[in-house]
């Protein structure tokens, strides 16, 4: 829903009513992940729930429904074509009418998302409870709305805060009274966590391209360089921030977690060796460094002299990116993006035309 939030907030604040369809479950080769959303108001449509496969059917349902409903599209790869799910798989979609009256908490959710504050929406999607009943949960103990019973609210609050800490979206099952060992109720938890960070070191033309593709992929992008003449907002318009500071000093002050991507593009020992010494000892999900194979060998030797272990050095992805034959800054940025996607989902990196089996993988490294 994050992608459609700016547009639907215009409708919501204007007092307009619209239909909101959200993917809550997928199986097999469904093209969109849980949380993907499409909003419908009259002839206007924003977002997507299936990459085009079932948009027509969902559009009609979202335009007509006056109460929350859970709809399943597709049954198997063989007969999925009958409902337009041409790529196979199964998608469960929650469709609900939305307005200020039916979803008064939407303003609070949007404010938290805009402020990069974690927040989650827990919604009953099946079972004896009220379909569409929702509860909004923040990690600091706040919560609004109710799923119907205090015991159920308490159980969901505990689980959701754990999911928020990991940035997880998905379905949890409970008994009617909140019992965790039963599965009478299905509750869809949609987590909105701050975007993962991409830290790009080295204010060069390659960094501008990497910042651009990083922003496109949804990262909060920071470009850092010690040289003020190069590290300017004008040279990096796609970055969220440009920092003038020695890279290793800056990285030592930044909160890094397993969702963080670190791209070292300086290929200058006086910058990248002390920087990588810090970076490889953080929890960053990805640490990549640009340079030739000779530069890489020299860099690794210097890092060993600094005391880094073989386990720490094994985390370094250098030369950075997948082997696409990239030459230009833009092509190199694409190769880095490809490596991030491959690491996240566990794909082979080979042409799909020569592989077999499922196209879409389960999350392999959900951190980045």
N, C-alpha and C positions, 0 to 999 in steps of 0.2 A: 504493500500500500504506500510505501514511502515515495515511489515514483509518481503516483497520482495525487499525492497529498496537496501540493500547491493549488492544483486546479479544483479539487473537490472542496477545499476550504473556501474558495470564492463562492461556490454555490451554497455551501453551508452557512456562511456569514450573511449571505443575501436572503436567507430564509427559504431557499429552494429545496425541493424534495428530489432525490435521485436514487437510483439503484446502485448498490455496490456489490460486486461479485469478487470473492477472494478464494484463491486456491488454498485448500486446507489439507489436502492429502494427495499423493501421487504414487503410482506404481508403474513398473516397467519403464517404457520409453517416453513418458510424459515430458513435454518440452519445458514447462515452467515449474519452478519450485514453490513450495508452500509459502504463502505471503504475497505472491504475485496477485495483482488486483486490476479490475476493470470497472470503471464507473460509467453509468448511462443516465443521461437526462435528455428526454426527447430524442432528437436525432444526433445529439452530441455523444461522442464516446472518447474516453481517455484510458490509456493503459491496455493491458492484454493479459489473458489468463491461459492462453494455449499457443501463442505464436501464430494464431490464425485458424487452428484446427476446429474449434467449436465456438468461435466468437459469435457467429450468427445465432446459434441456439441460446447462448448465454445472454446475448443482447435482448432477445425477446423475453426471456424470463426476468431479467433485471428491470425491463421496462414495464412489466405487468404485475409483478408480485407486490402484495401489500403486507406480507409478513415474511420473516426469515424462513428460508428453506434450504436444505442440503440436497444438492443434485449431483448424481454421479454420471460421468460421460465416459463411454468406452468400457468394454468388458474384456476383450482380448485383442491381440494383434489381428486375428482373423476377421472379427466382426466390428472392429472399431471404426471401419470406414463408413458403416451405416449411420453413425452419428457425426461424421466429419472428422473423427480423430485419426487422420490419415497416417500419422506416424506411430500408431499403436499406443498401448498403455492405457492407464485409467487415471482420471482426474476427479477428485471430489471438490465441489465448489459450493461455498456458502454464499447465497444471494440474499440480500436484505435491503429493505427500504431505509434510507437515511435522510434525516433532517435534524434541525436543532431539537425538535421534540423527541424524536426516537433515539438520537445519539448525542445527548448534551455534553458528554465528556470529550467529544472529538476536538474541541478547542484546546483542552488541556494536553491532549496527546500531541497535537500539532506544535504547541508551544515547547514541549519537552524535546521533540525531534529537532525543531529549529535551534534550540539551545544546546544540542548534542548531549542531552540528558537521557540516560537509559530509561525506558518505560516499556511495559508489556500490556497487551490486551488479551484477556482470557475469556473465551466465548464458548458457551455450550452449543455443540453442533449436533448431538444426538443423545437419545436416552429419555428417561422419564422427566427430566427437568424442562424448563422453558427454553426452547430452541431460540438462540439469539441473545439470551441473558448474558451480560458481560460484566467483567470486573477489570478495572485499570489498576496496575500495580507498579510501584516504583521501588527501587532497591533500598531506599532509606526508611522503609516502614510505612510509607503512605499507600493508601488504596481507596478507590471510590467505586461505587456500584456494588452489586451483589449477584451471585449465581443462584441465590434462593435460600440457602441455609448457612448459618454461621460456621458450622463445622466444615462444610465444603469450602467456604471461602478461606478458612484458615489453612486447610490442606493445600489448596491451590496456591495461596500466597507463598507458602514455603517452597513449593516446587518451582514456581515461576521465578522467584528470586535466584534460585540456583541456575535456571536456564538463562536468565538475563546476564549472569556473571560470565557465561560461556557464549553469549550471543546466539542461543539456540531458538529456533521456531519449530513447532511441531504439536502433535496431539498427545494428551495425557488422559488416562482413564481412571475413573473413580467409582466407588459405590454411591448410592443415592445420598448417603450421609457423609460422604467424603472419604470412605474407606479406600485405602490405596491398593488393596489386594483384589478389589472387584473391578468390573468393567461395565457397569450399567450405564454410566455417563461418559461421553467423549467430550473433552474440552480442548479447543484449539487455542494454543498460546502463540501469539504473534509478538515477537521481541523486536523492539526498535533500539538498537544500540548505536553509539556514535560510530561514524565510518572509521574503518581501519586507517592507520597512518602509513604514508609513504614518505620516507626521508631520503632526499636526493642530495648527495654531496658532490660538489664540483659544478661551478656556474659556467658550463660550456654549452655549445649548441646541442650536444647529445642530451644534456640535462633538460633543456627546454622541451625536446620531443618526449622524453620520459615523463616529465611533469604533465604534459598534455594527455598522454595515454593513461597515466595514473589517475588523473581527474576523470577521464572517460570511464574508467573501470570502477569509480566510486570511492577512491581513496581521498583522504585529507592530505594534501601534498605540501611538503615543506622543502624548499631548496636552501641549502646552506653552503657558504663559501667564506673564506677569511678575507677575500679581496673585495672591498666595497665598490670598486669601479666596475666589477663584473656582476656582483650579486645585487641586482636592482629589480624592482617590481616591473619596470618597463620591459626588461629582457625576459621576464618569466610571468607573463600575464595569466597563465593558467594555474599557477601555484597559489595555494591559499595563503602562504606566507613565505617571505624571503628573509633569511637570517644572515647577518654578517658577523661571523664568529669562527674561530678555529674549530674545525669539524669535531675533533675528539672532545674538546671542551664543551661544545654544545650538546653532543650526544650524552655526555655524562650527566646533564641536567634534565634530560627528557625522559618522560615515562614511556617505557617500551614494554610491549606485551607480545604474546604469541601471534597476534594479528598484524604486527608491524612489519613493514617491508623496508629494508635498508639497501639503497643502491649507491655504491661508491664509484664515481665516474672520474675521479681526479687523476688516476694513474700517475701519481707523483709520490714517491716514497715519503717525503716529509709530511705529506697530508694523510695518505691512505694507511700507512703502517700504524701510527698511533690511533687512528680512527678505527681500523679493523681490530686492533687489540681490545678496544672497548666494545665494539659491535659484536664480536664473536663470543663475548662473555655476558651478553644480554639474553633475554628470552625471545628476541625477534624471530618471527617465523621464516624470514628469508633475509639472507645477507649475500649480496652479489657484488662483484667488483669487476670493473672494465680493465682491459689490458690484453696484450699479446700473451702467448704461452710463456715466452721468455720472461716477460714482466711478472706473470703469475709465479713462476718458479723462484724468481728473486724475492718477490713479496712473501712467499711462504717461508723461505729461508730466514728472512728478517723477523717474521712473526715467531718462528721457533726460537730465535735468539732472545725474543722478548718473554719467552716462557710459556707460550700457548701449547696446549697439549694436542696430540694427534686427533683426539675426539673433537676438540674445539675447531681445529683446522678443517676437519671433514665437513663442517657446516658451511664452509665458504663455497659459494657457487661462482667459479671463476675459470675461464672467461665467462662473463655474465651472459645469460640468454640461451635460447635454443639455437641449434644449428639450422638457420634458414638461409644462410648465405648473405645475411644482411650487410650492407655497406654504409648507407646514408644514416644520418641521425634518426630519421623517421622509421626506417627499416629496422634499425637496432632497437628502437623503442618497442616495435612490434614483437621482436624476438624476446625481449625481456618480459613483455606482457604475456606472451605465449608460455614462457617458463613458469610464470606465476599461476596461470590458469592450469597448466599441467600439474603443478605441485598441489594445487587446491583439490583437483578432482581425480588425479591419478590416471589420466589418459596416457596413451603410449607415445604421443607425439608423431605418430605415423599417419599417412593419408587414410581417411575413413574408407576410401575405395578399395583398400587392400586389407582392411581389418574385418573381423566377423564379430557377431554378438551385439550386445547393447551399445547404442551410441552414447547415451547419457549415463555417466557414472555416479555412484553415490559419493558423498564427500569423502575425500581421501585425507585431506589435511585442512580441515575447516578453519584453521587459524587465519589464513590469508585470503 
